[in-house]
Amino acid sequence: MVGVSGASGTPYAAAVVRGLLAAGEAVDLVVSRASRLTLLDETGIKFRDAHWQDDLREWLVLGADGKPHFGEAVLDDVRYWPAGDLAAGPSSGSYPAKGMLIVPASTACVAGVALGLSKDLLQRVASVTLKERRPLVVAVRETPLSGQTLRQLVALDEAGAVVLPASPAFYAGATHIQDLVDFVAGRVLDAAGVPHRLYRRWKGELGGARSPEGD
Ligand SMILES: Cc1cc2nc3c(=O)[nH]c(=O)nc-3n(C[C@H](O)[C@H](O)[C@H](O)COP(=O)(O)O)c2cc1C
């Protein structure tokens, strides 16, 4: 399960979904109402429930130049669930799911999941993930963080979630914004145990990421 909530950082979500699909994982996707605003702001894409396949293709497959940058076939492995559909399959613990990645996670989403509000399908699936003792990764994106949010993040940690701030690192030889995006997405996949090659791992050599043969 991948939940995209309304924090800034929709490129992280795209990179995580692509990474899961590249690793051969099927993806169940929930996109919150608020995240449509961030997606519109950050990509220009209007995400519509009724046309989710077209909009997802524009988001995940096409580059800014309108040409395909990623394989089209991967979209066959995405199942999309409208955020308002609380009767959807994944709202039940009986729905087969390995775990959930919330990327990015807004502070509103953090609060909702910490309190078990289930105000939409995304929050409900997160609560189900916790109650079923499945892995939950929460890639929170906000700065600075209020004491209230910090306490809610501790509550999520204590409930078994991995709290993973969307904070890119610069030790992996980043030269483009996409490198920073891929670092965060790669750490999310690491937390879920999904193999990937999104960033260069630390090898104990200062400056190693800059060497031409660095891998
Ligand atoms: C352009 C834009 C950027 C936003 N960025 C953030 C953010 O980085 N972090 C955050 O916690 N909320 C952010 N918000 C506010 C959330 O979208 C808002 O709290 C919303 O209620 C979240 O709802 P959701 O968790 O159901 O998606 C942003 C809103 C907009 C319109």
Ligand as a Chemical Component Dictionary entry (heavy atoms), coordinates in Angstrom:
data_LIG
# 
_chem_comp.id                   LIG 
_chem_comp.type                 NON-POLYMER 
_chem_comp.pdbx_formal_charge   0 
_chem_comp.three_letter_code    LIG 
# 
loop_
_chem_comp_atom.comp_id 
_chem_comp_atom.atom_id 
_chem_comp_atom.alt_atom_id 
_chem_comp_atom.type_symbol 
_chem_comp_atom.charge 
_chem_comp_atom.model_Cartn_x 
_chem_comp_atom.model_Cartn_y 
_chem_comp_atom.model_Cartn_z 
_chem_comp_atom.pdbx_ordinal 
LIG C1  C1  C 0 1.080  23.515 -1.739 1  
LIG C2  C2  C 0 0.901  22.915 -0.370 2  
LIG C3  C3  C 0 1.988  22.413 0.311  3  
LIG C4  C4  C 0 1.837  21.844 1.578  4  
LIG N1  N1  N 0 2.935  21.343 2.196  5  
LIG C5  C5  C 0 2.800  20.724 3.393  6  
LIG C6  C6  C 0 3.927  20.108 4.014  7  
LIG O1  O1  O 0 5.048  20.107 3.488  8  
LIG N2  N2  N 0 3.734  19.474 5.190  9  
LIG C7  C7  C 0 2.497  19.396 5.794  10 
LIG O2  O2  O 0 2.394  18.787 6.856  11 
LIG N3  N3  N 0 1.399  19.991 5.231  12 
LIG C8  C8  C 0 1.524  20.641 4.043  13 
LIG N4  N4  N 0 0.424  21.220 3.446  14 
LIG C9  C9  C 0 -0.869 21.209 4.173  15 
LIG C10 C10 C 0 -1.653 19.905 4.008  16 
LIG O3  O3  O 0 -1.969 19.693 2.646  17 
LIG C11 C11 C 0 -2.932 19.990 4.838  18 
LIG O4  O4  O 0 -2.615 19.944 6.228  19 
LIG C12 C12 C 0 -3.926 18.900 4.539  20 
LIG O5  O5  O 0 -5.006 19.001 5.443  21 
LIG C13 C13 C 0 -3.341 17.514 4.625  22 
LIG O6  O6  O 0 -4.366 16.568 4.428  23 
LIG P1  P1  P 0 -4.061 15.029 4.181  24 
LIG O7  O7  O 0 -3.151 14.567 5.258  25 
LIG O8  O8  O 0 -5.413 14.397 4.244  26 
LIG O9  O9  O 0 -3.494 14.881 2.829  27 
LIG C14 C14 C 0 0.550  21.797 2.183  28 
LIG C15 C15 C 0 -0.547 22.304 1.490  29 
LIG C16 C16 C 0 -0.382 22.857 0.229  30 
LIG C17 C17 C 0 -1.595 23.382 -0.495 31 
# 
loop_
_chem_comp_bond.comp_id 
_chem_comp_bond.atom_id_1 
_chem_comp_bond.atom_id_2 
_chem_comp_bond.value_order 
_chem_comp_bond.pdbx_ordinal 
LIG C1  C2  SING 1  
LIG C2  C3  SING 2  
LIG C2  C16 DOUB 3  
LIG C3  C4  DOUB 4  
LIG C4  N1  SING 5  
LIG C4  C14 SING 6  
LIG N1  C5  DOUB 7  
LIG C5  C6  SING 8  
LIG C5  C8  SING 9  
LIG C6  O1  DOUB 10 
LIG C6  N2  SING 11 
LIG N2  C7  SING 12 
LIG C7  O2  DOUB 13 
LIG C7  N3  SING 14 
LIG N3  C8  DOUB 15 
LIG C8  N4  SING 16 
LIG N4  C9  SING 17 
LIG N4  C14 SING 18 
LIG C9  C10 SING 19 
LIG C10 O3  SING 20 
LIG C10 C11 SING 21 
LIG C11 O4  SING 22 
LIG C11 C12 SING 23 
LIG C12 O5  SING 24 
LIG C12 C13 SING 25 
LIG C13 O6  SING 26 
LIG O6  P1  SING 27 
LIG P1  O7  DOUB 28 
LIG P1  O8  SING 29 
LIG P1  O9  SING 30 
LIG C14 C15 DOUB 31 
LIG C15 C16 SING 32 
LIG C16 C17 SING 33 
# 
